[in-house]
Amino acid sequence: MSIEKIIDDCKIYQKQIKQYDPDPFYVNHFFSKFIDSVNMVMENIFDEANRDFGLFITEKISQGRFLKKAQEKNDAKAIKFSEWYIDKINQEHKSRFPKAIKKICELKNKQNTLPEIKIMIRAQDRYENDINQQIKVGLNNEKLRSKEELQIEINRQLPVFLQVINHKRTENNEPSVNQNQITTSAFIDIQDIFEIEVTYAAEIYIPVLIRVVEESRKKIKELTSWN
C-alpha cells in the first residue's frame, strides 16, 4: 500500500473519531486504526529508503534495522539519512500533541494497546490554562448507553465546572463561559502528558505526518542522486 493511501486512511479515521466523539468505544476503535496507520507510514518511509539506497533488507523494516544494515555495509549516505531522520522526528515531536501521538505509537507497537479513553467536559473556545473535567457515565459494552444519560451527567457537574473555569479565566483576564459554551470530548493520558484531546491531537498530527514524508523523500533523493 502506498504512503499516500495510508495518509488518506489517517484522514478518514480522524474524521470518524470526530464523528463519534466522545463515545469511548468508537473513539478507541478509530483512534487505534489511526495509530496503526501512522506506524505504517513510518515503516513505509524506510521501505522506500531501503529500496533507494539498495540495502536489500528483507525482514520487517524499522529505523533501527535500517541503520544497522547501513552500518554493516558502511553506506555513509544511508547512515546519514537515518541520522537525519532521527533529528527530524525529534524536531517534529517537541510540542505537546505530536509528542503524545509519538508516545502512543510506541506504546501500540510494544503492547498493542491504547491509553484508556476518558470523557471530559471543556469549553468550546479554549484558552491555554483552561481546565477540563472528567465525567463518569454508564457504559454498555464500553459504548455510551444514550445521549440523554450523558446530558444528565453533564448537567449535574456543570455548575461546579463553570465556577472553577470562570474563576481561572477571571484571574487571567479572559472571557467567562456559560453553559451553552461547553462541550464534551474524548481525552487520554499518556505517561507524563496529561489530558490529550483525541480528535484534536489526531487532526493536528496529519500535517506533521505529511511533512515528515515529504522531507524524507526529499532527503533520500538528495542523498541518492549522482553528484
Helices and strands as residue ranges (DSSP letters): H 3-20, H 24-53, H 63-72, H 76-92, H 96-111, E 118-123, E 133-134, E 139-140, E 143-144, H 147-171, G 179-181, E 182-190, E 193-197, H 198-224
